[in-house]
Amino acid sequence: MITNVRIVIYHLNFVLGKVELSLPKYLYDSKSLITLTKNRAGITYRDNLCAFRCLAVHQGFFLSCLESQTKLLFRKWVSYNESQGKTIDSNPYAFFTLDEMVYFERCFEINVEIFELNEELSVTPIYKSKCKFSAIMYLNLFHHHLMYISDFDSYAKKFLCKTCHRHFNNITNAKRHQRTCKGRTKRRFPGGFYSSPRTIFDRLEQYSIVIPESQRFYEWFLVYDLESMLVPLNTQDTSNLQYTESHVPIPLVFVLTCRDTLIPSVLLIRMSMLSLGKYSNT
Protein backbone atom coordinates (compact mmCIF):
# COMPACT_ATOMS: atom_id res chain seq x y z
CA MET A 1 0.00 0.00 0.00
CA ILE A 2 1.38 3.43 -0.97
CA THR A 3 0.73 6.07 1.70
CA ASN A 4 3.18 8.84 0.71
CA VAL A 5 3.28 10.22 -2.81
CA ARG A 6 5.16 13.24 -4.14
CA ILE A 7 3.50 14.94 -7.14
CA VAL A 8 5.17 17.71 -9.13
CA ILE A 9 2.91 19.87 -11.35
CA TYR A 10 4.27 22.03 -14.14
CA HIS A 11 1.93 24.86 -15.10
CA LEU A 12 1.76 25.75 -18.78
CA ASN A 13 0.82 29.42 -18.86
CA PHE A 14 1.92 32.67 -20.43
CA VAL A 15 2.54 36.11 -19.04
CA LEU A 16 0.56 39.26 -19.80
CA GLY A 17 2.57 42.35 -20.67
CA LYS A 18 5.71 42.78 -22.77
CA VAL A 19 4.46 45.46 -25.19
CA GLU A 20 7.72 45.80 -27.13
CA LEU A 21 6.11 44.48 -30.30
CA SER A 22 4.82 45.74 -33.61
CA LEU A 23 1.05 45.71 -33.80
CA PRO A 24 -0.59 44.82 -37.14
CA LYS A 25 -2.44 47.49 -39.09
CA TYR A 26 -5.92 46.09 -38.44
CA LEU A 27 -5.43 46.61 -34.71
CA TYR A 28 -4.12 50.15 -35.10
CA ASP A 29 -7.01 51.00 -37.44
CA SER A 30 -9.66 49.61 -35.11
CA LYS A 31 -11.73 52.44 -33.59
CA SER A 32 -12.91 50.09 -30.85
CA LEU A 33 -9.45 49.50 -29.36
CA ILE A 34 -7.18 51.60 -27.18
CA THR A 35 -3.87 49.85 -27.79
CA LEU A 36 -1.93 51.33 -24.83
CA THR A 37 1.47 50.57 -26.29
CA LYS A 38 2.90 54.09 -25.83
CA ASN A 39 2.43 56.92 -23.39
CA ARG A 40 1.27 60.41 -24.36
CA ALA A 41 4.87 61.38 -25.15
CA GLY A 42 5.14 58.57 -27.69
CA ILE A 43 7.47 56.44 -25.53
CA THR A 44 6.84 52.70 -25.64
CA TYR A 45 5.83 51.09 -22.34
CA ARG A 46 8.41 48.59 -21.13
CA ASP A 47 6.68 47.31 -18.00
CA ASN A 48 4.10 44.53 -17.59
CA LEU A 49 1.25 46.69 -16.32
CA CYS A 50 -1.05 46.50 -19.34
CA ALA A 51 -3.87 44.85 -17.34
CA PHE A 52 -3.76 47.60 -14.72
CA ARG A 53 -3.45 50.30 -17.41
CA CYS A 54 -6.59 48.91 -19.08
CA LEU A 55 -8.42 49.05 -15.76
CA ALA A 56 -7.35 52.65 -15.26
CA VAL A 57 -8.76 53.54 -18.69
CA HIS A 58 -11.97 51.70 -17.81
CA GLN A 59 -12.23 53.86 -14.68
CA GLY A 60 -11.99 57.03 -16.79
CA PHE A 61 -8.31 57.95 -16.43
CA PHE A 62 -7.33 57.76 -20.09
CA LEU A 63 -7.01 61.50 -20.76
CA SER A 64 -5.37 62.41 -17.47
CA CYS A 65 -3.52 60.77 -14.56
CA LEU A 66 -3.30 57.45 -16.41
CA GLU A 67 0.13 56.47 -15.11
CA SER A 68 -0.48 57.53 -11.52
CA GLN A 69 -3.76 55.59 -11.44
CA THR A 70 -2.06 52.55 -13.03
CA LYS A 71 0.60 52.51 -10.31
CA LEU A 72 -2.06 52.98 -7.64
CA LEU A 73 -3.98 49.99 -8.95
CA PHE A 74 -0.81 47.90 -9.06
CA ARG A 75 -0.02 48.76 -5.42
CA LYS A 76 -3.56 47.69 -4.50
CA TRP A 77 -2.93 44.39 -6.33
CA VAL A 78 0.27 43.81 -4.35
CA SER A 79 -1.49 44.58 -1.05
CA TYR A 80 -4.35 42.24 -1.96
CA ASN A 81 -1.99 39.34 -2.60
CA GLU A 82 -0.12 40.00 0.63
CA SER A 83 -3.43 39.95 2.54
CA GLN A 84 -4.13 36.53 0.97
CA GLY A 85 -0.76 35.21 2.15
CA LYS A 86 0.75 35.18 -1.35
CA THR A 87 4.24 36.34 -2.15
CA ILE A 88 4.31 38.69 -5.14
CA ASP A 89 7.02 40.82 -6.66
CA SER A 90 6.21 44.53 -6.26
CA ASN A 91 8.38 45.41 -9.24
CA PRO A 92 6.24 46.78 -12.14
CA TYR A 93 8.35 44.61 -14.47
CA ALA A 94 7.22 41.46 -12.64
CA PHE A 95 5.15 38.99 -14.60
CA PHE A 96 1.36 38.82 -14.42
CA THR A 97 -0.04 35.58 -15.79
CA LEU A 98 -3.36 34.66 -17.34
CA ASP A 99 -4.29 32.20 -14.59
CA GLU A 100 -4.09 35.07 -12.08
CA MET A 101 -6.94 36.88 -13.80
CA VAL A 102 -9.53 35.28 -11.53
CA TYR A 103 -7.76 36.86 -8.53
CA PHE A 104 -7.51 40.13 -10.44
CA GLU A 105 -11.30 40.11 -10.72
CA ARG A 106 -11.71 39.50 -7.00
CA CYS A 107 -9.23 42.21 -6.07
CA PHE A 108 -10.92 44.94 -8.12
CA GLU A 109 -14.45 43.47 -8.04
CA ILE A 110 -14.88 43.55 -11.79
CA ASN A 111 -15.66 40.94 -14.44
CA VAL A 112 -13.01 40.62 -17.15
CA GLU A 113 -13.63 39.15 -20.61
CA ILE A 114 -10.60 38.64 -22.89
CA PHE A 115 -10.82 38.09 -26.64
CA GLU A 116 -8.45 37.83 -29.58
CA LEU A 117 -9.20 39.70 -32.80
CA ASN A 118 -7.72 38.36 -36.05
CA GLU A 119 -7.28 39.89 -39.50
CA GLU A 120 -10.68 38.62 -40.69
CA LEU A 121 -12.19 40.63 -37.81
CA SER A 122 -13.50 37.47 -36.18
CA VAL A 123 -13.08 37.11 -32.43
CA THR A 124 -11.94 34.10 -30.41
CA PRO A 125 -12.70 34.03 -26.66
CA ILE A 126 -9.56 33.66 -24.53
CA TYR A 127 -10.83 34.16 -20.98
CA LYS A 128 -14.45 34.10 -19.86
CA SER A 129 -15.44 35.55 -16.51
CA LYS A 130 -17.80 33.84 -14.11
CA CYS A 131 -19.60 37.21 -13.86
CA LYS A 132 -19.71 37.52 -10.08
CA PHE A 133 -19.66 41.34 -10.10
CA SER A 134 -21.82 44.07 -11.60
CA ALA A 135 -19.12 45.85 -13.63
CA ILE A 136 -17.49 44.26 -16.68
CA MET A 137 -14.39 45.12 -18.71
CA TYR A 138 -13.60 43.81 -22.20
CA LEU A 139 -9.98 43.34 -23.27
CA ASN A 140 -8.24 42.27 -26.46
CA LEU A 141 -5.14 40.07 -26.40
CA PHE A 142 -2.40 40.24 -28.99
CA HIS A 143 0.53 37.94 -28.20
CA HIS A 144 1.08 38.88 -24.53
CA HIS A 145 -0.28 42.41 -24.63
CA LEU A 146 -3.72 43.46 -23.39
CA MET A 147 -5.64 46.33 -25.01
CA TYR A 148 -8.78 48.04 -23.83
CA ILE A 149 -11.96 47.54 -25.87
CA SER A 150 -13.80 50.86 -25.76
CA ASP A 151 -16.79 49.84 -27.91
CA PHE A 152 -17.58 46.14 -27.76
CA ASP A 153 -20.58 46.34 -30.13
CA SER A 154 -18.41 47.49 -33.02
CA TYR A 155 -15.35 45.51 -31.93
CA ALA A 156 -15.92 42.42 -34.10
CA LYS A 157 -18.00 41.25 -37.03
CA LYS A 158 -18.25 37.62 -35.91
CA PHE A 159 -17.29 35.34 -33.04
CA LEU A 160 -15.41 32.07 -33.45
CA CYS A 161 -15.84 28.90 -31.39
CA LYS A 162 -12.39 27.58 -30.45
CA THR A 163 -13.64 23.98 -30.44
CA CYS A 164 -15.55 23.54 -33.70
CA HIS A 165 -14.56 26.84 -35.44
CA ARG A 166 -18.16 27.78 -36.07
CA HIS A 167 -18.90 31.50 -36.48
CA PHE A 168 -21.62 33.52 -34.76
CA ASN A 169 -22.84 37.04 -35.31
CA ASN A 170 -22.92 38.02 -31.62
CA ILE A 171 -21.27 37.00 -28.37
CA THR A 172 -24.50 35.83 -26.74
CA ASN A 173 -25.07 33.12 -29.35
CA ALA A 174 -21.39 32.14 -29.19
CA LYS A 175 -21.49 31.65 -25.41
CA ARG A 176 -24.73 29.69 -25.62
CA HIS A 177 -23.21 27.42 -28.27
CA GLN A 178 -19.99 26.77 -26.32
CA ARG A 179 -21.93 25.38 -23.37
CA THR A 180 -23.32 22.60 -25.58
CA CYS A 181 -20.72 22.41 -28.37
CA LYS A 182 -20.68 18.85 -29.72
CA GLY A 183 -17.13 19.26 -30.94
CA ARG A 184 -15.77 19.10 -27.42
CA THR A 185 -13.92 16.04 -26.18
CA LYS A 186 -16.40 13.67 -24.60
CA ARG A 187 -15.17 11.91 -21.48
CA ARG A 188 -16.82 8.63 -20.62
CA PHE A 189 -16.05 6.55 -17.57
CA PRO A 190 -17.75 3.14 -17.88
CA GLY A 191 -16.33 2.01 -14.56
CA GLY A 192 -17.35 5.17 -12.73
CA PHE A 193 -15.27 8.06 -11.47
CA TYR A 194 -12.19 7.44 -9.39
CA SER A 195 -12.67 8.28 -5.74
CA SER A 196 -9.51 9.07 -3.79
CA PRO A 197 -9.25 6.71 -0.78
CA ARG A 198 -8.78 8.07 2.70
CA THR A 199 -5.13 8.20 3.72
CA ILE A 200 -3.74 6.97 7.00
CA PHE A 201 -3.53 10.61 8.12
CA ASP A 202 -7.25 11.11 7.42
CA ARG A 203 -8.07 8.08 9.55
CA LEU A 204 -5.90 9.30 12.40
CA GLU A 205 -7.66 12.66 12.41
CA GLN A 206 -10.91 10.82 13.22
CA TYR A 207 -9.31 10.04 16.58
CA SER A 208 -7.99 13.60 17.07
CA ILE A 209 -4.47 12.57 16.10
CA VAL A 210 -3.15 15.24 13.76
CA ILE A 211 0.19 14.72 12.05
CA PRO A 212 1.88 17.99 10.93
CA GLU A 213 2.40 18.38 7.19
CA SER A 214 6.16 18.62 7.71
CA GLN A 215 6.19 15.09 9.19
CA ARG A 216 3.96 13.39 6.64
CA PHE A 217 6.43 13.23 3.78
CA TYR A 218 10.18 12.84 3.55
CA GLU A 219 12.13 15.78 2.21
CA TRP A 220 14.42 13.38 0.33
CA PHE A 221 13.13 10.94 -2.24
CA LEU A 222 14.60 8.34 -4.57
CA VAL A 223 14.17 7.75 -8.28
CA TYR A 224 14.54 4.28 -9.76
CA ASP A 225 14.11 2.59 -13.11
CA LEU A 226 13.50 -1.13 -13.41
CA GLU A 227 15.14 -2.76 -16.43
CA SER A 228 15.80 -6.29 -17.61
CA MET A 229 18.19 -8.05 -20.00
CA LEU A 230 17.59 -10.88 -22.46
CA VAL A 231 19.47 -14.07 -21.56
CA PRO A 232 19.57 -16.99 -24.06
CA LEU A 233 17.77 -20.16 -22.96
CA ASN A 234 18.92 -23.76 -23.40
CA THR A 235 15.51 -25.32 -23.02
CA GLN A 236 13.88 -27.94 -25.14
CA ASP A 237 11.43 -26.55 -27.70
CA THR A 238 8.05 -28.04 -28.44
CA SER A 239 6.44 -28.60 -31.82
CA ASN A 240 4.40 -25.41 -31.48
CA LEU A 241 6.63 -23.22 -29.31
CA GLN A 242 10.25 -22.19 -29.42
CA TYR A 243 11.97 -20.72 -26.37
CA THR A 244 14.77 -18.26 -27.23
CA GLU A 245 15.49 -15.83 -24.42
CA SER A 246 14.34 -14.93 -20.95
CA HIS A 247 13.91 -11.51 -19.33
CA VAL A 248 16.24 -11.36 -16.32
CA PRO A 249 15.96 -8.31 -14.03
CA ILE A 250 19.04 -6.12 -13.87
CA PRO A 251 20.05 -5.10 -10.33
CA LEU A 252 18.31 -1.95 -9.18
CA VAL A 253 20.40 1.23 -9.11
CA PHE A 254 19.26 4.02 -6.80
CA VAL A 255 19.91 7.70 -7.35
CA LEU A 256 19.62 9.41 -3.99
CA THR A 257 19.08 13.13 -3.40
CA CYS A 258 21.02 13.37 -0.17
CA ARG A 259 23.63 15.70 1.22
CA ASP A 260 26.59 13.26 1.02
CA THR A 261 26.07 12.18 -2.56
CA LEU A 262 29.64 11.28 -3.54
CA ILE A 263 30.29 8.12 -1.49
CA PRO A 264 26.79 6.52 -1.78
CA SER A 265 26.75 7.06 -5.55
CA VAL A 266 30.16 5.38 -6.02
CA LEU A 267 29.14 2.40 -3.89
CA LEU A 268 25.88 1.92 -5.79
CA ILE A 269 27.59 2.02 -9.16
CA ARG A 270 30.16 -0.56 -8.05
CA MET A 271 27.45 -2.84 -6.71
CA SER A 272 25.54 -2.68 -10.00
CA MET A 273 28.67 -3.45 -12.07
CA LEU A 274 29.58 -6.41 -9.87
CA SER A 275 26.03 -7.75 -10.09
CA LEU A 276 26.09 -7.53 -13.87
CA GLY A 277 29.36 -9.44 -14.00
CA LYS A 278 27.75 -12.85 -13.74
CA TYR A 279 25.93 -12.21 -17.05
CA SER A 280 29.00 -10.93 -18.87
CA ASN A 281 29.80 -14.34 -20.41
CA THR A 282 26.28 -14.94 -21.82
N, C-alpha and C positions, 0 to 999 in steps of 0.2 A: 504494500500500500504506500503510495506517495503522499506525504503530508506537507512537504515544503517544496515549493516551485518558484523559480525566479523567472519572470517574464520581462523582456525588454521590448518596448514599443518605439518604433521610429515613425514620427509624424511626417507626412508628406504635405507640405504647405508652402505658400509663397508669401513674401512680404508685400506690404502696401507702401508705396512711396517711390523714391528713386525717379525723379522727374527729368533727369538729364537724358532726354530722348527727343527724337524728331517726330512730331505728330503728323499724321497724314492730312491731306487737304480737306477731306470730307468732315473731319472733326473740327478743324479750324473754321470751316464755312458754316458749321451748324449753328443756327441762332438759338438753339435750345440748350447749348452747353456753355458753361464757364470753365475754361480749361485749367486755369490756375497753375500755369507752368512758369510764369514770370511775375515779378512784383510790378508796381506802378512805374518804377524806374526802368523797366525792361530787363532786369537782372534775373537770371534763371534761379529758381529755388533749388537748393542742394540738400535740404533736409528731408525727413520722412513724415512730414506733418500734413500731408494732403487730406487725410480724413478729417482732421481738426480744422483745417482751412475751409473745407467744404461746409462743415457745421457752422463756422463763423459766418460764412456767406448766407447760409440758410437762416441765421438769426438776424440778418440785416446789416452786417458789417462789411459789405463788399466795397462800398464807396469810401468808407473812412474807418480807421482803427482796425483794419483787417488783421495785421500782424500782432498787435497787442492782444486782441481777442483770441487769436489762434494760440498764442503762448499761454493765455489764461486758461483756455480749455484744456491744453495739454497738462498744465499743472494740476487741474482738477482730476484729470485721468490718472496721473501719478498718485495723487492722494487717495483716490478711490481704490486703486490696486493695493496700496499699503494698508488701507482699512480692512481689506479682504484677506490680509496676510500673504499677499503675493509680492515677490521681489521684481521690481521693474526698473529699468535704466531710465533715469531722468534726463538723459541727453536727447535733444531733439533729433539727433541723427540715429537714434536707436530704432530698431525694426518694430513695426506694427503689422501683425499677421492677420490673414483673413479669418482664421478660427477665433480670433479675439473680438470679432465684430459683435458677437452676442453680448459680451461684457461691455462693449462700447455703448450698446443700446441701453443697457441697464444703468450705466453711469450717467448718461445724459437724458434718460427717459424719452427716447425717441426711436421710432421704427426706421430701419434703414433697408432700402431695396437697392441692390447693385445689378446693373445690366452691362452688356457689352454690345456696342454698336459696330456693325461691319460696313463695308463699302456699299453693299446693296441696300443699306439703310434698314436692315432687319435686325432685330434685337434678340439676344440670347440671355436669359436670366442667369446670374452668377450666384447671387445670395438673396434668399427670400426670408423676410422677417416673419416672426411669429405674431406680429401686430399686437403687442401687449400694451402699447401706449397710444395716446390720442394723436400725437404729431407724427409725421412721416417725412423722410428725406430720400430723394431719389439720386443715385450716383451712377456715373458711367465709368467703367474700368477699361483702360488701355494699357496692356502689358502689366505694370505694377502701379500705375498712376491712377488716382481717383479724380474725377471731374464732377462738378456740380451740375445737375440737370435743372435748369430754371423753368422750363416749360415741358412737362412730361407729355402733354397731349400732342404736341407737334414734334416730339423727340424722335419717334420712329414711325415707319410706314407699316411694319408688320412685325410679329413676334414669333420667334422660332423655338420649337420644343427641342431640347438637347437630346432627348431619347430617340424620338422617331423622325425628327427634322420636319415636322409638319408646321405650316405657317398659319398664323391667326391675325386678324385685323385689329385686335385690341388685347390688352393685358388680362382682362377679366376672363375672356374665353380661353386664353393660354393657360392661366392658372387652373381653371376648371378642368381642362383637358389633362394637365400633368398629374392631377390626383388620380385619374383612372386610365392613364396612358397604357395601352396594351403592349407597347414596345419595351416596357421595362422588364428587367430580369425577374422571372418568377421563381420563387424559392419554395420548394415543396419538401416536407419532412415526413415521409411515410411512417417512420418510427416514432414520431413525436419530437418535441423540442428537448434539447439537453438541459437538464436541471443540475446545477452545481451542487454536489453533496456537501453536507456540513463538515467542516474540518474539525480536527481534534480540539482546536482553540475555541470554536463555537460551542462544542459540547461542554468544555470546562466552564465557559461563562454561564451556563445554566446553573452551575453550582457555586456561582460568585467567585470563581477562580479566574482572574484576568491576567493573562500573560502579556507583558509589554511588547510592542512591535519590535523593539530593538533586540528582543530575545527570541523571537519566533523564527528568524532566518539567520543563517550564517553569512557573515560578511564575505567570506572566501568561498569560492565554488570551483568545481573541477569540470573539465570538458573532456569527453572521451569519444572515440570512434571505434566501433567494432568492425574488424575486417577478418577475412579468411583467405586461405590459400588452397589451390587445387593440388592434391597429392595423388599420383597415379595409384591405381588399385591392381592387385594381383589376384583377383577373384575369378571364379569360374563363371562364364557367361551361360545364359540359357538360350533356348532357340528363339525366343522372342525379345530378349533383353540383353544388352551389352553394358557391362559396368566399365567405366573408363577412369574416372577420377572422383575423389571425395573432397568435400569442403572441410578443411581443418582450421579451427579458429587460431588466429595469430594472437600471441600474448598481448594483453591490454596495456597500452602506454598512457599514462596520465600526464596531463599538463596542469600543473598547480599554479594558482595565482596567490603565492605566499611571499612573505618578506624575504626569506632566505632561499631564493630560487636557484642559485648556482649549484649547490651540492645535490639537492633532491633531483634536479633535472639530469645531472650526469649519471647518478645511480640508476634512474629509471631507464635511460637510454642503454646503459650497459646490460641491465637485466633483460631488456627486450632483444638485444643482439645475441646474448647467450642463449635465450630461449629459442631463437630462430635457428641456432646452429645445428640442432638435431635434424632439421629438414634440409640442410645445405647439400646433402649428397643425393637427394631425390630429384 
